[in-house]
Amino acid sequence: MPNNLNVIDKIKRLTVKLKLTIVIEKETRIEIGTGIIVNDNQKFYILTVEHVLFGKKNNYKSTIEDIEIIDFNEVPIIPIGIKRFDKLVLIEISMISFSLPDVVYLDKAHYDKKYHLNGYPKAISNGKSFPFNDVICNASEDNIMLLTINNLTADSSGDHIKEKINGLSGSGVFFEEYNNLYLVGSINNLIDKDGIFNAVEALTLVPLYKNKFIFTKYKTITDITNEMKNQNQKISLEELEKFKDDDNENFENLNRKNKNLYHIEEVMKKNKIRIKQYSNGEVAINQLSDLDTKFKDRWLILTDTMLDNIEIKYSKYIETKNIGQNRINEITKDIEESINNEFKYLLSNRTLLLNKLVQYIIAKWLFDCNIDFKEG
């Protein structure tokens, strides 16, 4: 998959047109909706909302024979089966013939993001997919989020806009940061907000997750916490030697400081522990960035601040090893307080993740060649 595609081109590749042939009171008609290609580890599906296939009143008796799926190249995709998950629907499809952009699936929306939609509103797109690039999130609950589409059209009132936007249902709700594309939901309904029809209700992906449908890259805070419990990287002697070779300067700093903190027979063990804590901390930082995509920026700023404070307050000569170890305990408390104050919304009641970040900072400090810490 080319990495130089812009966000709209990526979303267009994932977006399909759904044409549904229905018969109501002996009258045959065609309904248009939108879907998004998603996948688990083995199969591909089209994600859409229930009423696209079964009607607002659940009065369409749709089968796979009634559904036509057309990809961004105007090529048909063969449907195989239909699975319903509350108000979300997955249509299992045959293999596709083109590459897809990588997508991370999130269980919630973030309020500070700029969202993108792409779908088939029939009165706007003239049969082609149409992007909406100025979308914000106003509210988000477990299963539902409310979005505003800014500058939807010059006239956003009544039946006019309903006609304009008809066919957008089933569109994915996406945002992009650091060249990573995130999907957080699927458009369900147009909403009358203060007499203006520019608000939409979207369904989150939570019902799929609760029903044991697992995306290839689906992230929740619970998942990440469990991963952190299981992820406890062990450092072998061979890996320790490799670290010494690859990061010789960092290792020398760590080894020198640990010799001043611990008895010689403990030093190698303490070195391994700190290297492990540093590696595990890097994993935790990357994982948390999936939940709060600006986490890494804020973390880098906080890291610099904490290291500066440690250098000012604690980088002094120590009289005994015991004093040095007590100083490490003081540093640990200061770091924990700083991280908790900055990221309490993300780390509340998650002591395992908090501890990994704290130990990462201590390891990073011990690696730092600009700081000395030795017995006086």
N, C-alpha and C positions, 0 to 999 in steps of 0.2 A: 504494500500500500504506500503510495507516495506521501512523504511527510510535508510537502510544500503546498498541499491543498489548503485553501482557506476554510473557515468554519462552515460557511454555507455550502461549499462544494462537498465537504464531508457529510453534512446532513442530507444533502440531496441524494447521495449514494445510498443512504440508509432508508430513504423515504419511498414508499410505493403508493400507487393509486389503487383504491379498492372500488370495483364496479359491481354492484349487487343487482341482479335481476329479480324482481319480486312481482307477484301477482296478488292484487287486492281487489276483491269483488269483480273478478274476471278482467281486470285492467292490468296490463303488464307495463311496468315502468322501471327505469334505471335510477338507482341511487348511487351517489358518489361519496366516498369517504377516503380517509388517509390511514396509512399504517407505517410502522417502523420495523425494519429487520433487526431482530435480536437473536442471540444464540446462547445455548449452554455449551457444555463441553463436547457434545456430539451432534446436536441437531440445530436447524435454523427454523425460526418462527417469524410470523408477522404479529406485532403487538398493535392492538387497536382497542377501542372502547365498545362496550356491549351494544349500544343502540345503533352503531354503524351497520351491524349485521342483523340485529334482531328488532330494531325499531324502538322508538321512545316508550311505547306501551308494551314492548315485548311481544308484538303481534306479527312479526315476520317469522316464517317457518324456514329459515335459511339452512341450506346444506352446502357442502363444498361445490356441488354442481352449479350453484347459483352465483358463485363468487369468481370474479376475474381479478387477478393481481397483475399489475403492470409495473415494472421497475423503471429506474431513471433513464434507461436506454430505450424505453417503450417496448421492452421485451416481456412477454408473459412469463409468470412464475406459476408453477403447478402447485395448487393446494392439496394437502394430504388429509388433514383432519383438523377439528376445532376443539379447543379446550377453553372452558369458561371459569374465571376466577373472580367472583363477585361481579363488579361492573367492568372488569378487564377481560379481554379475549386474546388468546394466542391461536393463530392459525399455523399449524405445522406445514412446512413447505419442502419441496425437493431441494437438492443442492443448487446453489447459485453459481453463475459462471464468471463473477467478477469479485475482486478483492474488496473487503470492507475496512473502513477505518477502525482503529481500536476505540472502544467505548468503556468507560467506567460507569457502572450503574449505582446510583446513590439512593438511600432510603428517605432522603428529605431534601427540601429546597433550602437554599441560602438566600437571605434577604438582600445581600449586597451585590448580587450578580446581575449581569446583563444577559438575558435569556434570548434564545433564538427558536423560532418555530418555522416549519416548512410543511406546506400541505397543498391541498387541491380545492380551495374555495372557488366554486365554479364560475361565479360572476366576475372574479378578478383575474383568474389565471388563464382563461381561455383554453382549458384542458391541460395546461402545464403546471408544474409545482410552483408555488409562490412563497417567498421567504418573508418573515416578519422579524426584524432585527432589533427592535426597541421594545423589549418586554421586561417587566419587573414583577417581582413577587411581593404581594401585599400581606398574605397570610398563609401559614402552612400548618396543617395538623397531621395526624397519623396517616390518613388515607386521602386527604384532599388538600390542594393548594389553590389560592386565588391569585390570578395574574392580571395585569393591565397591559394591553397592547397599545402603546402610544402611537399617535398619528396613523391610526388604522385607515381612515378615509376622511374626506372633508365633511361628510354627513354620517355621523355615528348614531343616528336615532332610528328607532322603530324597525319596521319591516325592511327598510332600505339596507341597513347594515346586516340584518339577518340573511338577506338574500346574498349580499356580498361575501359573507364568511361561510355560508353553507358549504360543507365539504371539508372544512378544516378539522372536524372531529377525528380523533385518532392520531393527530400530529404529535410528534415527540417534543418534549420540553428539554432543551439542551442549553448548556453553557460551555465555554472553553476557557481554560487557563493553562499557561505554560505548555501550550500545544497539546494538552490533554483534553479530550472531549468527554463530557459528562451528560448522562441522561437521568432525569429525575422524575419524569411523569409523562402522561398522555392527555391531550386536550379532550374534555368531555362536553361542556356546555358553554354557551354564550350567556352572559349575565347582564341584566339591566342594573347599572350602578348609577344612581342619581339621574335616571332618565337617559343616560348615555350608555350605548351598547359597545363598550370597548374593553370590558372585563370578561375573563373566561375562567371557568373552573377546570382544573386539571386533576386527574387521579394520580396518586403516587404509586410506586411499584411495590408497596408493602404487601398488598393481598397476594401477589405472586410468591413473595418470600415466605409468607405465613403458610402458604399451601405447598411448601417444599419445592417450588420451582426455583432452582438456583442458577443465576446467570454466571457466566465465566468470571466476570469481575464485578461482583456486587458487594458493596461495603456498607456496614453499619458499625456503630460504636461497639455494639456487643460482639460482633464478629472480630473486630480488631483487638478488643480486650482478650478474647479467647485465644487469638493467634499469639498475642504477647505472652500468655501463660504457657503456651506450648513451645514458643520460640525462645530457646535459651541456648544460644550458640556455645558449643564447647570448643576450646582451643587445644589442639594437640601440640606435642613438642615440635613436630614438623612445621605446623602452622606458626608456632611461636618463632621458630628460626626464620621462617619466610618473612614474618613481620619485621624481625630485626634487620633482614636484608633489604626489604622494600621501604621501610620507614625507619631507617637507621637512626636518624636524628631524634625522632620522636621516642624511639625505644631507649636511646641513651639518656634522654632527659628523665623518662619514667624510671629507668633502672637506678639512676643516680639518686633521685628523690626517695625512692623506696628503700634504698640502702641507708638513708638517714632517718627513715621512719621505723624500720623493722630490723630484727636480727637477720644476719646473713642467710641463715637456713630458711627463712620465710620469704626472701625477696623474690625468687623465681615464681613461687605460687602467687604472690601479690601482683606480680607483673601480668601473669596469665589472667587473673581476675579482672584487672583494669582493661586489658585489651578486649576481653569478652564483653565487658560493660560498654565499652565504646562501640563495638560492632552491633550489639543489641540495641543501643540507643539510636544508631543510624537507621536501623529497621523501623523502630517506633516512630521516628520523625517522618519517614516516608509514608508510613501507614496513616498517621494523623493528618498528613497533607491531603489525603483523599476525603477526609471528613470536613476539614476546613481548609479550602484551597489556598487561603492566604496565611495559613499556619507557618509555612516555612519562612516567609518574609519576616513575620513578627518574631519567629524563633531566632533568626539570625541577629536581629537587632538586640533582642534580650540577651543572647549569648555574649555578644560583645560587651554589653553593660555589666553582666555578671562577672566576666573574666577581669574587666577593669577593676571592679569593686574588690574582687579577691586579691588582685595584685596590690592594691592600696592597703587593704586591711590585714591581710594574712601572710604575704610573702616576706617573712622576716626570719631571722636566724632563730633556731630553736635550741634550748639548752639540753633537752633530753629527748629521747625517742617518744617517751610517754606524752610530753608536751606537744610534740608534733602530731601524734595520733588524736589528742584532744582537739587540736586545731582543725583537723580533718572533720571531726564531728561538728564543730562550730560552723565550718564552711557548709557542711551538708544541710544544716538547719536554715542557714541564710538562703541557699540556693532553692531549697524546697519552698520557702516562703515566697521568693520572687516568682518562681514558675507558677505556683498556685494562684498568686494574685493576678498574673497575666492571663492564665488559661483556665480559670476556675470553671467557666461555663462548659469546658470540654473535658476536664479531668475530675470533676466533682465525684466523689465516692469511687474513684478509680486509682487506688493507691499503687497498684502494680505499674501502670503506665507512668505515673508521677515519679516513682522510684527509678524507673529506667532512665528518664530524662535527667534526674538529679545525678545519678551515677555517671551518665554520659558527660555531663559538664565537669565533674571532678576528674574523670579520666582525661578529658581534653585539657584541663588546667595542668595536670601532671605531665602531659606531653609537651606543653608549651615551652619553647626554648628561651623565651624572654623572661621567664620567672625562675628565680632560684629559691631553694627551700632546703636548707641544710643545717646540720648540727653545728652550733657555735662553740 
